[in-house]
């Protein structure tokens, strides 16, 4: 018997002062049975950081050739491709050919650092790629906010993020390992 995804719902209030974006989003997250709360919450962080009415979650871990989040224009062309974790460098380069902008949110502490050391030379050649590291303390603290029904507030200002649920908050200072040439986040 196959395991099914667990559904999480988040009422996400976003105040992005860097982009002058102030909106509420009702987000439904399907957590794959092999996905951790930490990874799911990093996906939610990526959504908050790039929030837009056209930004949607991909079909999940078991779907190849589809990102964790993406945004398409009205013609169906991929404007933004977001991967979470430590993706294969070949897959990232392929995504860079398919999308105007690609962002990878790496997390996992030492594992993320090793992934970057092994793949930096290849990935630095992609002009439209941004690689961001989520410090391990922050990603683990985000996992602590995971609940089946979440009410979260997210504030972004000068590159800093704060995500809280009314009882506790996580401050996140992302580390830019590579900034893509394409304007954006």
RACOR-V403515 format. One record per backbone hydrogen bond with DSSP energy under -0.5 kcal/mol. NH is the residue of the N-H (numbers start at 1). CO is the residue of the C=O. E is the energy in kcal/mol with one decimal. If there is no record, write none. Layout:
nh->[NH:NH]
co->[CO:CO]
e->[E:E]
This chain:
nh->[6:8:9:10:11:12:12:13:13:14:14:15:15:16:17:17:18:19:20:21:22:23:25:27:27:29:29:31:31:32:35:40:41:42:43:44:45:46:47:48:49:50:51:55:56:58:63:64:66:68:69:70:71:72:73:76:78:79:79:80:81:82:83:85:92:93:94:95:96:97:97:98:98:99:100:101:102:103:104:105:106:106:108:111:113:114:115:116:117:118:119:120:123:124:125:126:127:129:130:131:132:133:134:135:139:140:141:142:143:144:145:146:150:152:152:153:154:155:156:157:160:161:162:163:164:165:170:172:174:174:175:176:177:177:178:180:181:182]
co->[31:29:148:27:150:10:25:11:152:12:23:13:154:21:15:156:156:16:16:16:20:14:12:10:25:8:27:6:29:30:32:36:37:38:39:40:41:42:43:44:45:46:48:52:70:68:60:62:63:82:82:56:80:54:77:73:98:71:77:71:101:69:103:105:88:89:90:91:92:93:94:94:95:95:78:79:128:81:130:83:104:132:134:108:109:110:111:112:113:114:115:116:119:120:122:123:125:126:102:178:104:175:106:133:135:136:137:138:139:140:142:143:9:11:150:164:13:162:15:160:157:172:155:170:153:168:163:161:159:172:133:174:131:175:131:178:127:127]
e->[-2.4:-3.1:-3.1:-3.0:-3.2:-0.8:-3.2:-0.6:-2.8:-0.6:-3.1:-0.5:-2.8:-3.2:-0.9:-2.4:-0.6:-0.5:-0.9:-2.3:-0.6:-1.5:-2.8:-3.2:-0.8:-3.3:-0.5:-3.4:-0.7:-0.8:-2.1:-2.2:-2.5:-1.8:-2.0:-1.9:-2.3:-2.4:-2.2:-2.5:-2.3:-1.5:-0.7:-1.2:-2.7:-2.8:-1.8:-0.7:-0.6:-1.5:-1.8:-2.6:-2.2:-0.5:-2.6:-1.6:-0.6:-2.6:-0.6:-1.9:-2.1:-2.7:-2.3:-3.0:-2.0:-2.5:-2.3:-2.3:-2.1:-1.1:-0.5:-0.9:-0.7:-2.1:-2.0:-1.2:-2.6:-2.7:-2.6:-2.8:-0.8:-2.9:-0.6:-1.4:-1.9:-2.5:-2.4:-2.4:-2.4:-2.3:-1.6:-2.4:-2.7:-2.7:-1.0:-1.6:-0.8:-1.2:-2.5:-2.3:-3.0:-3.2:-3.1:-0.7:-2.4:-2.3:-1.9:-2.5:-1.8:-1.1:-1.9:-1.3:-3.1:-2.6:-0.5:-2.7:-3.2:-2.5:-2.6:-2.4:-2.2:-2.2:-2.1:-2.4:-2.3:-2.2:-3.0:-3.1:-0.6:-0.7:-2.5:-0.6:-2.3:-0.8:-1.8:-0.6:-3.8:-0.5]
